[in-house]
Amino acid sequence: MELLRKKSKYITTSYEINPSKEHFDYQSEQVDKILALEDDSEIAQKEKEALVREIVKNLPSPCNELLWGYYGDGHSMKMLAEMFNYASENAVKVTKYRCCEKFRLRYSEMSKSLF
């Protein structure tokens, strides 16, 4: 998440648009940059999804089951507590939090090498 915040989605240009003009003259290289952003974001999104799936799959048990059950399958905390024989929903929340921390650490390490 921090990596995504660092990267800017905006393109800075030296060209200023004057709203009073009826016809705008756009620089072709700026248009190409904007169009390239859309293509890159779709490819990058697929790569990120594959990375997330790989990381969750490789997390140790019970992290992989909890994270996939909560985020992938949409199960509630109560349902996860019953499925994995936890004492309470709060125990599931604490474990899920710790698993999310493991996930964030691995994601940041792996995404730095990819992006």
Backbone as XML, in Angstrom:
<?xml version="1.0"?>
<chain id="A" units="angstrom">
  <residue number="1" name="MET">
    <atom name="N" x="0.823" y="-1.188" z="0.000"/>
    <atom name="CA" x="0.000" y="0.000" z="0.000"/>
    <atom name="C" x="0.869" y="1.255" z="0.000"/>
  </residue>
  <residue number="2" name="GLU">
    <atom name="N" x="1.960" y="1.206" z="0.774"/>
    <atom name="CA" x="2.846" y="2.361" z="0.828"/>
    <atom name="C" x="3.505" y="2.594" z="-0.519"/>
  </residue>
  <residue number="3" name="LEU">
    <atom name="N" x="3.832" y="1.515" z="-1.207"/>
    <atom name="CA" x="4.444" y="1.636" z="-2.524"/>
    <atom name="C" x="3.494" y="2.313" z="-3.496"/>
  </residue>
  <residue number="4" name="LEU">
    <atom name="N" x="2.222" y="1.951" z="-3.427"/>
    <atom name="CA" x="1.245" y="2.561" z="-4.310"/>
    <atom name="C" x="1.045" y="4.040" z="-4.000"/>
  </residue>
  <residue number="5" name="ARG">
    <atom name="N" x="1.123" y="4.400" z="-2.723"/>
    <atom name="CA" x="0.985" y="5.808" z="-2.352"/>
    <atom name="C" x="2.150" y="6.630" z="-2.880"/>
  </residue>
  <residue number="6" name="LYS">
    <atom name="N" x="3.320" y="6.013" z="-2.890"/>
    <atom name="CA" x="4.507" y="6.743" z="-3.341"/>
    <atom name="C" x="4.449" y="7.053" z="-4.827"/>
  </residue>
  <residue number="7" name="LYS">
    <atom name="N" x="3.909" y="6.131" z="-5.588"/>
    <atom name="CA" x="3.864" y="6.335" z="-7.035"/>
    <atom name="C" x="2.725" y="7.282" z="-7.376"/>
  </residue>
  <residue number="8" name="SER">
    <atom name="N" x="3.009" y="8.215" z="-8.202"/>
    <atom name="CA" x="2.017" y="9.210" z="-8.574"/>
    <atom name="C" x="1.225" y="8.732" z="-9.774"/>
  </residue>
  <residue number="9" name="LYS">
    <atom name="N" x="-0.032" y="9.024" z="-9.802"/>
    <atom name="CA" x="-0.886" y="8.692" z="-10.925"/>
    <atom name="C" x="-1.063" y="9.884" z="-11.859"/>
  </residue>
  <residue number="10" name="TYR">
    <atom name="N" x="-0.429" y="10.980" z="-11.539"/>
    <atom name="CA" x="-0.606" y="12.201" z="-12.305"/>
    <atom name="C" x="0.602" y="12.457" z="-13.195"/>
  </residue>
  <residue number="11" name="ILE">
    <atom name="N" x="0.341" y="13.050" z="-14.318"/>
    <atom name="CA" x="1.406" y="13.432" z="-15.236"/>
    <atom name="C" x="1.544" y="14.941" z="-15.183"/>
  </residue>
  <residue number="12" name="THR">
    <atom name="N" x="2.743" y="15.402" z="-14.962"/>
    <atom name="CA" x="2.967" y="16.845" z="-14.958"/>
    <atom name="C" x="3.373" y="17.275" z="-16.357"/>
  </residue>
  <residue number="13" name="THR">
    <atom name="N" x="2.819" y="18.365" z="-16.770"/>
    <atom name="CA" x="3.127" y="18.880" z="-18.099"/>
    <atom name="C" x="3.515" y="20.340" z="-17.989"/>
  </residue>
  <residue number="14" name="SER">
    <atom name="N" x="4.261" y="20.780" z="-18.974"/>
    <atom name="CA" x="4.598" y="22.196" z="-19.035"/>
    <atom name="C" x="3.554" y="22.954" z="-19.838"/>
  </residue>
  <residue number="15" name="TYR">
    <atom name="N" x="2.616" y="22.229" z="-20.397"/>
    <atom name="CA" x="1.590" y="22.806" z="-21.251"/>
    <atom name="C" x="0.386" y="23.186" z="-20.396"/>
  </residue>
  <residue number="16" name="GLU">
    <atom name="N" x="-0.061" y="24.409" z="-20.524"/>
    <atom name="CA" x="-1.196" y="24.884" z="-19.750"/>
    <atom name="C" x="-2.413" y="24.983" z="-20.648"/>
  </residue>
  <residue number="17" name="ILE">
    <atom name="N" x="-3.532" y="24.472" z="-20.184"/>
    <atom name="CA" x="-4.759" y="24.536" z="-20.976"/>
    <atom name="C" x="-5.487" y="25.826" z="-20.638"/>
  </residue>
  <residue number="18" name="ASN">
    <atom name="N" x="-5.863" y="26.554" z="-21.666"/>
    <atom name="CA" x="-6.599" y="27.792" z="-21.493"/>
    <atom name="C" x="-8.070" y="27.505" z="-21.797"/>
  </residue>
  <residue number="19" name="PRO">
    <atom name="N" x="-8.956" y="27.557" z="-20.801"/>
    <atom name="CA" x="-10.350" y="27.215" z="-21.023"/>
    <atom name="C" x="-11.087" y="28.169" z="-21.959"/>
  </residue>
  <residue number="20" name="SER">
    <atom name="N" x="-10.527" y="29.318" z="-22.233"/>
    <atom name="CA" x="-11.217" y="30.263" z="-23.100"/>
    <atom name="C" x="-11.059" y="29.899" z="-24.573"/>
  </residue>
  <residue number="21" name="LYS">
    <atom name="N" x="-10.099" y="29.047" z="-24.897"/>
    <atom name="CA" x="-9.912" y="28.642" z="-26.283"/>
    <atom name="C" x="-10.984" y="27.639" z="-26.682"/>
  </residue>
  <residue number="22" name="GLU">
    <atom name="N" x="-11.428" y="27.738" z="-27.920"/>
    <atom name="CA" x="-12.413" y="26.776" z="-28.407"/>
    <atom name="C" x="-11.757" y="25.455" z="-28.788"/>
  </residue>
  <residue number="23" name="HIS">
    <atom name="N" x="-10.549" y="25.542" z="-29.293"/>
    <atom name="CA" x="-9.840" y="24.340" z="-29.718"/>
    <atom name="C" x="-8.533" y="24.232" z="-28.943"/>
  </residue>
  <residue number="24" name="PHE">
    <atom name="N" x="-8.320" y="23.090" z="-28.315"/>
    <atom name="CA" x="-7.103" y="22.890" z="-27.544"/>
    <atom name="C" x="-6.066" y="22.189" z="-28.416"/>
  </residue>
  <residue number="25" name="ASP">
    <atom name="N" x="-4.857" y="22.646" z="-28.337"/>
    <atom name="CA" x="-3.751" y="21.987" z="-29.024"/>
    <atom name="C" x="-3.017" y="21.130" z="-28.001"/>
  </residue>
  <residue number="26" name="TYR">
    <atom name="N" x="-3.170" y="19.829" z="-28.116"/>
    <atom name="CA" x="-2.518" y="18.918" z="-27.197"/>
    <atom name="C" x="-1.212" y="18.433" z="-27.801"/>
  </residue>
  <residue number="27" name="GLN">
    <atom name="N" x="-0.236" y="18.277" z="-26.955"/>
    <atom name="CA" x="1.035" y="17.745" z="-27.414"/>
    <atom name="C" x="0.883" y="16.231" z="-27.543"/>
  </residue>
  <residue number="28" name="SER">
    <atom name="N" x="1.306" y="15.688" z="-28.666"/>
    <atom name="CA" x="1.097" y="14.266" z="-28.926"/>
    <atom name="C" x="1.809" y="13.389" z="-27.912"/>
  </residue>
  <residue number="29" name="GLU">
    <atom name="N" x="2.964" y="13.803" z="-27.419"/>
    <atom name="CA" x="3.666" y="12.972" z="-26.441"/>
    <atom name="C" x="2.915" y="12.908" z="-25.113"/>
  </residue>
  <residue number="30" name="GLN">
    <atom name="N" x="2.225" y="13.984" z="-24.750"/>
    <atom name="CA" x="1.435" y="13.967" z="-23.523"/>
    <atom name="C" x="0.221" y="13.043" z="-23.667"/>
  </residue>
  <residue number="31" name="VAL">
    <atom name="N" x="-0.398" y="13.053" z="-24.819"/>
    <atom name="CA" x="-1.526" y="12.162" z="-25.087"/>
    <atom name="C" x="-1.054" y="10.712" z="-25.025"/>
  </residue>
  <residue number="32" name="ASP">
    <atom name="N" x="0.106" y="10.432" z="-25.599"/>
    <atom name="CA" x="0.660" y="9.078" z="-25.566"/>
    <atom name="C" x="0.934" y="8.617" z="-24.137"/>
  </residue>
  <residue number="33" name="LYS">
    <atom name="N" x="1.429" y="9.530" z="-23.295"/>
    <atom name="CA" x="1.673" y="9.182" z="-21.892"/>
    <atom name="C" x="0.376" y="8.827" z="-21.183"/>
  </residue>
  <residue number="34" name="ILE">
    <atom name="N" x="-0.666" y="9.590" z="-21.439"/>
    <atom name="CA" x="-1.961" y="9.337" z="-20.796"/>
    <atom name="C" x="-2.520" y="7.993" z="-21.252"/>
  </residue>
  <residue number="35" name="LEU">
    <atom name="N" x="-2.436" y="7.726" z="-22.541"/>
    <atom name="CA" x="-2.925" y="6.449" z="-23.056"/>
    <atom name="C" x="-2.099" y="5.286" z="-22.522"/>
  </residue>
  <residue number="36" name="ALA">
    <atom name="N" x="-0.821" y="5.467" z="-22.357"/>
    <atom name="CA" x="0.044" y="4.414" z="-21.842"/>
    <atom name="C" x="-0.273" y="4.101" z="-20.385"/>
  </residue>
  <residue number="37" name="LEU">
    <atom name="N" x="-0.709" y="5.095" z="-19.632"/>
    <atom name="CA" x="-1.063" y="4.867" z="-18.235"/>
    <atom name="C" x="-2.190" y="3.863" z="-18.105"/>
  </residue>
  <residue number="38" name="GLU">
    <atom name="N" x="-3.175" y="3.964" z="-18.952"/>
    <atom name="CA" x="-4.324" y="3.072" z="-18.867"/>
    <atom name="C" x="-3.911" y="1.641" z="-19.163"/>
  </residue>
  <residue number="39" name="ASP">
    <atom name="N" x="-3.099" y="1.430" z="-20.185"/>
    <atom name="CA" x="-2.643" y="0.085" z="-20.514"/>
    <atom name="C" x="-1.782" y="-0.491" z="-19.406"/>
  </residue>
  <residue number="40" name="ASP">
    <atom name="N" x="-0.846" y="0.308" z="-18.892"/>
    <atom name="CA" x="0.036" y="-0.156" z="-17.838"/>
    <atom name="C" x="-0.737" y="-0.507" z="-16.575"/>
  </residue>
  <residue number="41" name="SER">
    <atom name="N" x="-1.756" y="0.262" z="-16.268"/>
    <atom name="CA" x="-2.482" y="0.004" z="-15.035"/>
    <atom name="C" x="-3.226" y="-1.321" z="-15.109"/>
  </residue>
  <residue number="42" name="GLU">
    <atom name="N" x="-3.727" y="-1.679" z="-16.283"/>
    <atom name="CA" x="-4.425" y="-2.958" z="-16.422"/>
    <atom name="C" x="-3.443" y="-4.119" z="-16.284"/>
  </residue>
  <residue number="43" name="ILE">
    <atom name="N" x="-2.299" y="-3.992" z="-16.912"/>
    <atom name="CA" x="-1.281" y="-5.035" z="-16.803"/>
    <atom name="C" x="-0.759" y="-5.113" z="-15.376"/>
  </residue>
  <residue number="44" name="ALA">
    <atom name="N" x="-0.488" y="-3.962" z="-14.789"/>
    <atom name="CA" x="0.012" y="-3.922" z="-13.416"/>
    <atom name="C" x="-1.010" y="-4.498" z="-12.451"/>
  </residue>
  <residue number="45" name="GLN">
    <atom name="N" x="-2.280" y="-4.231" z="-12.700"/>
    <atom name="CA" x="-3.335" y="-4.757" z="-11.825"/>
    <atom name="C" x="-3.351" y="-6.279" z="-11.861"/>
  </residue>
  <residue number="46" name="LYS">
    <atom name="N" x="-3.200" y="-6.863" z="-13.039"/>
    <atom name="CA" x="-3.176" y="-8.324" z="-13.153"/>
    <atom name="C" x="-1.947" y="-8.911" z="-12.461"/>
  </residue>
  <residue number="47" name="GLU">
    <atom name="N" x="-0.823" y="-8.243" z="-12.597"/>
    <atom name="CA" x="0.393" y="-8.702" z="-11.929"/>
    <atom name="C" x="0.243" y="-8.630" z="-10.417"/>
  </residue>
  <residue number="48" name="LYS">
    <atom name="N" x="-0.371" y="-7.572" z="-9.931"/>
    <atom name="CA" x="-0.586" y="-7.423" z="-8.490"/>
    <atom name="C" x="-1.534" y="-8.494" z="-7.968"/>
  </residue>
  <residue number="49" name="GLU">
    <atom name="N" x="-2.595" y="-8.783" z="-8.720"/>
    <atom name="CA" x="-3.528" y="-9.827" z="-8.304"/>
    <atom name="C" x="-2.835" y="-11.183" z="-8.226"/>
  </residue>
  <residue number="50" name="ALA">
    <atom name="N" x="-2.008" y="-11.486" z="-9.213"/>
    <atom name="CA" x="-1.274" y="-12.749" z="-9.207"/>
    <atom name="C" x="-0.311" y="-12.805" z="-8.025"/>
  </residue>
  <residue number="51" name="LEU">
    <atom name="N" x="0.335" y="-11.687" z="-7.732"/>
    <atom name="CA" x="1.254" y="-11.612" z="-6.607"/>
    <atom name="C" x="0.518" y="-11.834" z="-5.290"/>
  </residue>
  <residue number="52" name="VAL">
    <atom name="N" x="-0.640" y="-11.201" z="-5.131"/>
    <atom name="CA" x="-1.432" y="-11.353" z="-3.910"/>
    <atom name="C" x="-1.853" y="-12.813" z="-3.731"/>
  </residue>
  <residue number="53" name="ARG">
    <atom name="N" x="-2.341" y="-13.424" z="-4.804"/>
    <atom name="CA" x="-2.757" y="-14.831" z="-4.717"/>
    <atom name="C" x="-1.578" y="-15.730" z="-4.331"/>
  </residue>
  <residue number="54" name="GLU">
    <atom name="N" x="-0.427" y="-15.479" z="-4.904"/>
    <atom name="CA" x="0.755" y="-16.286" z="-4.605"/>
    <atom name="C" x="1.169" y="-16.128" z="-3.149"/>
  </residue>
  <residue number="55" name="ILE">
    <atom name="N" x="1.170" y="-14.901" z="-2.660"/>
    <atom name="CA" x="1.583" y="-14.655" z="-1.276"/>
    <atom name="C" x="0.618" y="-15.317" z="-0.303"/>
  </residue>
  <residue number="56" name="VAL">
    <atom name="N" x="-0.681" y="-15.152" z="-0.526"/>
    <atom name="CA" x="-1.671" y="-15.749" z="0.383"/>
    <atom name="C" x="-1.549" y="-17.262" z="0.354"/>
  </residue>
  <residue number="57" name="LYS">
    <atom name="N" x="-1.341" y="-17.819" z="-0.829"/>
    <atom name="CA" x="-1.216" y="-19.273" z="-0.966"/>
    <atom name="C" x="0.004" y="-19.798" z="-0.204"/>
  </residue>
  <residue number="58" name="ASN">
    <atom name="N" x="1.086" y="-19.017" z="-0.186"/>
    <atom name="CA" x="2.323" y="-19.458" z="0.458"/>
    <atom name="C" x="2.435" y="-19.090" z="1.935"/>
  </residue>
  <residue number="59" name="LEU">
    <atom name="N" x="1.454" y="-18.389" z="2.485"/>
    <atom name="CA" x="1.483" y="-18.077" z="3.909"/>
    <atom name="C" x="1.255" y="-19.357" z="4.706"/>
  </residue>
  <residue number="60" name="PRO">
    <atom name="N" x="1.840" y="-19.442" z="5.892"/>
    <atom name="CA" x="1.630" y="-20.643" z="6.706"/>
    <atom name="C" x="0.196" y="-20.721" z="7.219"/>
  </residue>
  <residue number="61" name="SER">
    <atom name="N" x="-0.199" y="-21.916" z="7.562"/>
    <atom name="CA" x="-1.522" y="-22.120" z="8.140"/>
    <atom name="C" x="-1.521" y="-21.511" z="9.539"/>
  </residue>
  <residue number="62" name="PRO">
    <atom name="N" x="-2.523" y="-20.909" z="10.019"/>
    <atom name="CA" x="-3.874" y="-20.691" z="9.534"/>
    <atom name="C" x="-4.037" y="-19.411" z="8.712"/>
  </residue>
  <residue number="63" name="CYS">
    <atom name="N" x="-2.932" y="-18.704" z="8.458"/>
    <atom name="CA" x="-3.033" y="-17.411" z="7.779"/>
    <atom name="C" x="-3.652" y="-17.533" z="6.392"/>
  </residue>
  <residue number="64" name="ASN">
    <atom name="N" x="-3.186" y="-18.499" z="5.627"/>
    <atom name="CA" x="-3.717" y="-18.610" z="4.274"/>
    <atom name="C" x="-5.217" y="-18.906" z="4.275"/>
  </residue>
  <residue number="65" name="GLU">
    <atom name="N" x="-5.665" y="-19.779" z="5.172"/>
    <atom name="CA" x="-7.094" y="-20.098" z="5.237"/>
    <atom name="C" x="-7.926" y="-18.911" z="5.737"/>
  </residue>
  <residue number="66" name="LEU">
    <atom name="N" x="-7.418" y="-18.227" z="6.768"/>
    <atom name="CA" x="-8.164" y="-17.092" z="7.319"/>
    <atom name="C" x="-8.287" y="-15.943" z="6.324"/>
  </residue>
  <residue number="67" name="LEU">
    <atom name="N" x="-7.167" y="-15.570" z="5.729"/>
    <atom name="CA" x="-7.213" y="-14.448" z="4.790"/>
    <atom name="C" x="-8.051" y="-14.785" z="3.566"/>
  </residue>
  <residue number="68" name="TRP">
    <atom name="N" x="-7.894" y="-16.006" z="3.058"/>
    <atom name="CA" x="-8.691" y="-16.382" z="1.894"/>
    <atom name="C" x="-10.167" y="-16.485" z="2.264"/>
  </residue>
  <residue number="69" name="GLY">
    <atom name="N" x="-10.455" y="-17.024" z="3.433"/>
    <atom name="CA" x="-11.851" y="-17.138" z="3.875"/>
    <atom name="C" x="-12.501" y="-15.783" z="4.071"/>
  </residue>
  <residue number="70" name="TYR">
    <atom name="N" x="-11.758" y="-14.842" z="4.645"/>
    <atom name="CA" x="-12.322" y="-13.527" z="4.923"/>
    <atom name="C" x="-12.399" y="-12.661" z="3.670"/>
  </residue>
  <residue number="71" name="TYR">
    <atom name="N" x="-11.281" y="-12.519" z="2.965"/>
    <atom name="CA" x="-11.241" y="-11.616" z="1.812"/>
    <atom name="C" x="-11.679" y="-12.289" z="0.520"/>
  </residue>
  <residue number="72" name="GLY">
    <atom name="N" x="-11.349" y="-13.548" z="0.354"/>
    <atom name="CA" x="-11.687" y="-14.238" z="-0.887"/>
    <atom name="C" x="-13.113" y="-14.749" z="-0.919"/>
  </residue>
  <residue number="73" name="ASP">
    <atom name="N" x="-13.500" y="-15.446" z="0.142"/>
    <atom name="CA" x="-14.833" y="-16.048" z="0.181"/>
    <atom name="C" x="-15.873" y="-15.172" z="0.857"/>
  </residue>
  <residue number="74" name="GLY">
    <atom name="N" x="-15.422" y="-14.163" z="1.597"/>
    <atom name="CA" x="-16.353" y="-13.226" z="2.224"/>
    <atom name="C" x="-17.026" y="-13.747" z="3.482"/>
  </residue>
  <residue number="75" name="HIS">
    <atom name="N" x="-16.403" y="-14.712" z="4.156"/>
    <atom name="CA" x="-16.980" y="-15.237" z="5.397"/>
    <atom name="C" x="-16.845" y="-14.215" z="6.521"/>
  </residue>
  <residue number="76" name="SER">
    <atom name="N" x="-17.777" y="-14.264" z="7.448"/>
    <atom name="CA" x="-17.731" y="-13.375" z="8.603"/>
    <atom name="C" x="-16.758" y="-13.918" z="9.642"/>
  </residue>
  <residue number="77" name="MET">
    <atom name="N" x="-16.430" y="-13.084" z="10.616"/>
    <atom name="CA" x="-15.539" y="-13.506" z="11.694"/>
    <atom name="C" x="-16.160" y="-14.659" z="12.485"/>
  </residue>
  <residue number="78" name="LYS">
    <atom name="N" x="-17.461" y="-14.565" z="12.681"/>
    <atom name="CA" x="-18.158" y="-15.615" z="13.421"/>
    <atom name="C" x="-18.077" y="-16.948" z="12.679"/>
  </residue>
  <residue number="79" name="MET">
    <atom name="N" x="-18.273" y="-16.887" z="11.379"/>
    <atom name="CA" x="-18.223" y="-18.096" z="10.564"/>
    <atom name="C" x="-16.809" y="-18.693" z="10.576"/>
  </residue>
  <residue number="80" name="LEU">
    <atom name="N" x="-15.796" y="-17.829" z="10.463"/>
    <atom name="CA" x="-14.408" y="-18.305" z="10.498"/>
    <atom name="C" x="-14.065" y="-18.921" z="11.847"/>
  </residue>
  <residue number="81" name="ALA">
    <atom name="N" x="-14.575" y="-18.340" z="12.938"/>
    <atom name="CA" x="-14.334" y="-18.900" z="14.272"/>
    <atom name="C" x="-14.919" y="-20.304" z="14.378"/>
  </residue>
  <residue number="82" name="GLU">
    <atom name="N" x="-16.101" y="-20.495" z="13.817"/>
    <atom name="CA" x="-16.724" y="-21.822" z="13.844"/>
    <atom name="C" x="-15.985" y="-22.802" z="12.934"/>
  </residue>
  <residue number="83" name="MET">
    <atom name="N" x="-15.567" y="-22.339" z="11.756"/>
    <atom name="CA" x="-14.905" y="-23.215" z="10.791"/>
    <atom name="C" x="-13.547" y="-23.713" z="11.290"/>
  </residue>
  <residue number="84" name="PHE">
    <atom name="N" x="-12.792" y="-22.835" z="11.956"/>
    <atom name="CA" x="-11.437" y="-23.183" z="12.370"/>
    <atom name="C" x="-11.318" y="-23.414" z="13.877"/>
  </residue>
  <residue number="85" name="ASN">
    <atom name="N" x="-12.441" y="-23.575" z="14.557"/>
    <atom name="CA" x="-12.496" y="-23.917" z="15.983"/>
    <atom name="C" x="-11.754" y="-22.929" z="16.881"/>
  </residue>
  <residue number="86" name="TYR">
    <atom name="N" x="-11.989" y="-21.646" z="16.654"/>
    <atom name="CA" x="-11.452" y="-20.614" z="17.534"/>
    <atom name="C" x="-12.420" y="-20.401" z="18.689"/>
  </residue>
  <residue number="87" name="ALA">
    <atom name="N" x="-11.895" y="-19.912" z="19.808"/>
    <atom name="CA" x="-12.715" y="-19.700" z="20.997"/>
    <atom name="C" x="-13.738" y="-18.581" z="20.792"/>
  </residue>
  <residue number="88" name="SER">
    <atom name="N" x="-13.353" y="-17.549" z="20.038"/>
    <atom name="CA" x="-14.262" y="-16.423" z="19.843"/>
    <atom name="C" x="-13.920" y="-15.695" z="18.552"/>
  </residue>
  <residue number="89" name="GLU">
    <atom name="N" x="-14.783" y="-14.754" z="18.215"/>
    <atom name="CA" x="-14.530" y="-13.906" z="17.046"/>
    <atom name="C" x="-13.304" y="-13.027" z="17.264"/>
  </residue>
  <residue number="90" name="ASN">
    <atom name="N" x="-13.109" y="-12.604" z="18.502"/>
    <atom name="CA" x="-11.953" y="-11.753" z="18.807"/>
    <atom name="C" x="-10.637" y="-12.487" z="18.558"/>
  </residue>
  <residue number="91" name="ALA">
    <atom name="N" x="-10.597" y="-13.763" z="18.845"/>
    <atom name="CA" x="-9.391" y="-14.551" z="18.575"/>
    <atom name="C" x="-9.108" y="-14.584" z="17.075"/>
  </residue>
  <residue number="92" name="VAL">
    <atom name="N" x="-10.153" y="-14.677" z="16.274"/>
    <atom name="CA" x="-10.002" y="-14.667" z="14.817"/>
    <atom name="C" x="-9.495" y="-13.302" z="14.357"/>
  </residue>
  <residue number="93" name="LYS">
    <atom name="N" x="-10.032" y="-12.231" z="14.941"/>
    <atom name="CA" x="-9.600" y="-10.876" z="14.567"/>
    <atom name="C" x="-8.121" y="-10.665" z="14.848"/>
  </residue>
  <residue number="94" name="VAL">
    <atom name="N" x="-7.664" y="-11.118" z="16.003"/>
    <atom name="CA" x="-6.259" y="-10.953" z="16.368"/>
    <atom name="C" x="-5.374" y="-11.753" z="15.411"/>
  </residue>
  <residue number="95" name="THR">
    <atom name="N" x="-5.769" y="-12.997" z="15.140"/>
    <atom name="CA" x="-4.993" y="-13.830" z="14.232"/>
    <atom name="C" x="-4.996" y="-13.249" z="12.831"/>
  </residue>
  <residue number="96" name="LYS">
    <atom name="N" x="-6.136" y="-12.753" z="12.377"/>
    <atom name="CA" x="-6.227" y="-12.151" z="11.045"/>
    <atom name="C" x="-5.342" y="-10.914" z="10.965"/>
  </residue>
  <residue number="97" name="TYR">
    <atom name="N" x="-5.301" y="-10.131" z="12.011"/>
    <atom name="CA" x="-4.452" y="-8.940" z="12.036"/>
    <atom name="C" x="-2.980" y="-9.328" z="11.895"/>
  </residue>
  <residue number="98" name="ARG">
    <atom name="N" x="-2.564" y="-10.332" z="12.649"/>
    <atom name="CA" x="-1.172" y="-10.788" z="12.576"/>
    <atom name="C" x="-0.855" y="-11.342" z="11.186"/>
  </residue>
  <residue number="99" name="CYS">
    <atom name="N" x="-1.815" y="-12.039" z="10.614"/>
    <atom name="CA" x="-1.628" y="-12.584" z="9.267"/>
    <atom name="C" x="-1.539" y="-11.454" z="8.238"/>
  </residue>
  <residue number="100" name="CYS">
    <atom name="N" x="-2.329" y="-10.422" z="8.417"/>
    <atom name="CA" x="-2.273" y="-9.270" z="7.510"/>
    <atom name="C" x="-0.914" y="-8.587" z="7.592"/>
  </residue>
  <residue number="101" name="GLU">
    <atom name="N" x="-0.341" y="-8.540" z="8.787"/>
    <atom name="CA" x="0.994" y="-7.954" z="8.943"/>
    <atom name="C" x="2.036" y="-8.787" z="8.192"/>
  </residue>
  <residue number="102" name="LYS">
    <atom name="N" x="1.924" y="-10.112" z="8.288"/>
    <atom name="CA" x="2.835" y="-10.990" z="7.541"/>
    <atom name="C" x="2.658" y="-10.770" z="6.046"/>
  </residue>
  <residue number="103" name="PHE">
    <atom name="N" x="1.402" y="-10.652" z="5.621"/>
    <atom name="CA" x="1.114" y="-10.436" z="4.210"/>
    <atom name="C" x="1.712" y="-9.114" z="3.737"/>
  </residue>
  <residue number="104" name="ARG">
    <atom name="N" x="1.509" y="-8.047" z="4.495"/>
    <atom name="CA" x="2.025" y="-6.729" z="4.109"/>
    <atom name="C" x="3.544" y="-6.741" z="3.961"/>
  </residue>
  <residue number="105" name="LEU">
    <atom name="N" x="4.203" y="-7.420" z="4.889"/>
    <atom name="CA" x="5.659" y="-7.494" z="4.849"/>
    <atom name="C" x="6.119" y="-8.223" z="3.578"/>
  </residue>
  <residue number="106" name="ARG">
    <atom name="N" x="5.518" y="-9.358" z="3.290"/>
    <atom name="CA" x="5.897" y="-10.117" z="2.093"/>
    <atom name="C" x="5.535" y="-9.369" z="0.817"/>
  </residue>
  <residue number="107" name="TYR">
    <atom name="N" x="4.386" y="-8.709" z="0.829"/>
    <atom name="CA" x="3.970" y="-7.965" z="-0.360"/>
    <atom name="C" x="4.934" y="-6.822" z="-0.652"/>
  </residue>
  <residue number="108" name="SER">
    <atom name="N" x="5.331" y="-6.101" z="0.379"/>
    <atom name="CA" x="6.242" y="-4.978" z="0.157"/>
    <atom name="C" x="7.599" y="-5.474" z="-0.337"/>
  </residue>
  <residue number="109" name="GLU">
    <atom name="N" x="8.072" y="-6.596" z="0.199"/>
    <atom name="CA" x="9.347" y="-7.152" z="-0.260"/>
    <atom name="C" x="9.268" y="-7.592" z="-1.715"/>
  </residue>
  <residue number="110" name="MET">
    <atom name="N" x="8.214" y="-8.303" z="-2.070"/>
    <atom name="CA" x="8.090" y="-8.836" z="-3.421"/>
    <atom name="C" x="7.747" y="-7.761" z="-4.442"/>
  </residue>
  <residue number="111" name="SER">
    <atom name="N" x="6.926" y="-6.789" z="-4.053"/>
    <atom name="CA" x="6.528" y="-5.756" z="-5.013"/>
    <atom name="C" x="7.685" y="-4.814" z="-5.340"/>
  </residue>
  <residue number="112" name="LYS">
    <atom name="N" x="8.603" y="-4.638" z="-4.414"/>
    <atom name="CA" x="9.769" y="-3.801" z="-4.709"/>
    <atom name="C" x="10.597" y="-4.414" z="-5.826"/>
  </residue>
  <residue number="113" name="SER">
    <atom name="N" x="10.686" y="-5.729" z="-5.830"/>
    <atom name="CA" x="11.477" y="-6.380" z="-6.874"/>
    <atom name="C" x="10.755" y="-6.398" z="-8.213"/>
  </residue>
  <residue number="114" name="LEU">
    <atom name="N" x="9.425" y="-6.385" z="-8.198"/>
    <atom name="CA" x="8.668" y="-6.426" z="-9.454"/>
    <atom name="C" x="8.439" y="-5.063" z="-10.056"/>
  </residue>
  <residue number="115" name="PHE">
    <atom name="N" x="8.102" y="-4.094" z="-9.219"/>
    <atom name="CA" x="7.691" y="-2.788" z="-9.732"/>
    <atom name="C" x="8.823" y="-1.836" z="-9.467"/>
  </residue>
</chain>
